[in-house]
Amino acid sequence: MNRFSHKLAAAALVVLFLTCVAADAKKQKKQKKAYDLSANPLGNVQSKQPDKELYDKAMVALKKGRYDVARLDLQTLLNTYPESEYRMRAKLSVGDTWYKEGGSAALMQAEAEYKDFETFFPNAPEAAEAQMKVADIYYQQMEKPDRDFTNAQEAETEYRDMINMYPDSSLIPRAKQRLRDVQEVLAEREAQIGLYYNSRENYNAAIARLETVADTYPLYSKSDQVLIGIGDAYAGEAHNIQIAPGLPGAVRERLRSIYLDKAAAAYDKVITRYPMAPHVEDARDRLVAMNRPVPEPTEAAIAESDAEERSRQPLHFTDKTLDIIKRGPTVVEAVHVGEPTLTDPQRTLAPDVTKENVELYKESINGGRPAPVEAITPTGANEPPRSDRPSDAPLQMSAPSDGTGVGAQILTAPNSTAAADPNALVKPVGPVNTALPAAEKPAEAPAQVNDIKPGEVPATQPVDNAAGNKKKKAPKADLSDESSSKKKKKKGLAKLNPF
């Protein structure tokens, strides 16, 4: 009996001890929670100032999800204590209440509050936080690559502004990673469109989209496939030129060679820029099939590509399944190293590619023609004479002093001063006197025999009857042998002939 009572007393003591320990732990936990809710980096935790009390009350309501109560307390603080040291945090916390509430309308209000904070407190450390949250608003509303990309573009713009305006902020690494994620989504969209055009043999549109991705988003996880798609598009252009009817053989070969060179350049870039990419062997095989040399990547390129590939997370089955269910895109394959693109280069457009093809066609047509002759200009007065240009002082023709000027003539420069300057390097050949002889007067032409003198009348001209002269009549023509449709009258015995 005593042994049983001892056991019961020991059990009671253990239960009492555990109860005390649990009570102390609960008390400590409540004190820690109260300490966390009232903690503020801008003021003393034990402060009992009214503005501090309002701010702490608003923070408690915000953490409990009572956003309307938190906004009311924060607005009361801003209106009642405009000089309070908590006004910046209160203004930023008003945007936080809308941000945590969620929904399209609430997020728009949050963006407006954050923009107002940056306007009123541009030099405050919290301004970078406000800009970061504006970018996060658009990041949360991003759609998949094949959906509306407006929010992705806005997020890219806001993250770029945050990095450029606040380069010393502690949020820069997080902003850069978010920017890489956003650019992964935008690059995926452009690449899907370009590869679709490539499958439909619309090579100009495919080249425009894929070159835009290659130039703007070099950290894209499928950049090797993009460059291979560019090479395939140029190879398709070369094939179309080869089978095009009506093209001269020389023009066809020139165009085909140009397009094949562009395709080989795209394949070369896959090997030299992304040597550790999964599809680099496809680029090597295409170069070998084209009988082109395969380049060797540098050690720096290998190290850079290896770091990029190692920083990516593999795409698991669960990621693919969640991608079907959730609204936003999957960015697990985005790179985690390297500097994201902060400025967009000029986009490549399909009309520009078409114009380039037209220019290549014109150059190929004019490739076998001789170059146009450059217009030769004469040398100046103080320039030495050249064999390929005429002189400014052209030679003139002059006749010798004895003769009529017909026959051989001597070429001399105008205003020759050989007689006056005996030291001239080039002396004229021929007589010094180059004056032309006087022109001879032509002889008078002889009179014509058949001319009619004034006052004479030609013999064949009829004379007027008034002057007493008769006109000479023309003889009648003999028309007996000519055929006529008129019936002739028969004479004598011919009247008896019926025929």
Secondary structure, 3 states (H helix, E strand, C coil): CHHHHHHHHHHHHHHHHHHHHHHHHHHHHHHHHHHHHHCCCCCCCCCCCHHHHHHHHHHHHHHCCCHHHHHHHHHHHHHHCCCCCCHHHHHHHHHHHHHHHCCHHHHHHHHHHHHHHHHHCCCCCHHHHHHHHHHHHHHHCCCCCCCCCHHHHHHHHHHHHHHHHCCCCCCHHHHHHHHHHHHHHHHHHHHHHHHHHHHCCCHHHHHHHHHHHHHHCCCCCCHHHHHHHHHHHHHHHHHHHHHCCCCCHHHHHHHHHHHHHHHHHHHHHHHHHCCCCCCHHHHHHHHHHCCCCCCCCCHHHHHHHHHHHHHCCCCCHHHHHHHHHCCCCCCCCCCCCCCCCCCCCCCCCHHHHHHHHHHHHHHHHCCCCCCCCCCCCCCCCCCCCCCCCCCCCCCEEECCCCCCCCCCCEEECCCCCCCCCCCCCCCCCCCCCCCCCCCCCCCCCCCCCCCCCCCCCCCCCCCCHHHCCCCCCCCCCCCCCCCCCCCCCCCHHHHHCCC
